Amino acid sequence: GDVTGDLNRRRGLLEGMDNKAGAQIIRANVPLSEMFGYVTTLRTLSSGRATSTMEFSHYEQTPSNISEEVIKKAKGNA
């Protein structure tokens, strides 16, 4: 519950959950920019028991509010 909630807050799209050898496996697509600091948060949420792996999935257009923020920072107006 806490882990899936955190992934949702990071704009993640859950693809599925599986059980493997008594462990819960969560598959999700999350923007890379939202994943900084995730391992620390995951370890805190799971009391140090969880691990994670990441691999590139695809490029996707960013939401307009995030694009505008990045452009402002690049122009030095932030």
Buried (B, 14 or more C-beta within 10 A) or exposed (E): EEBBEBBEEBBBEEEEEEEEEEEEEBEBEBBEEBBEEBEEBBBEBBEEEBEEEEEEEEEEEBEEEBEEEEEEEEEEEE
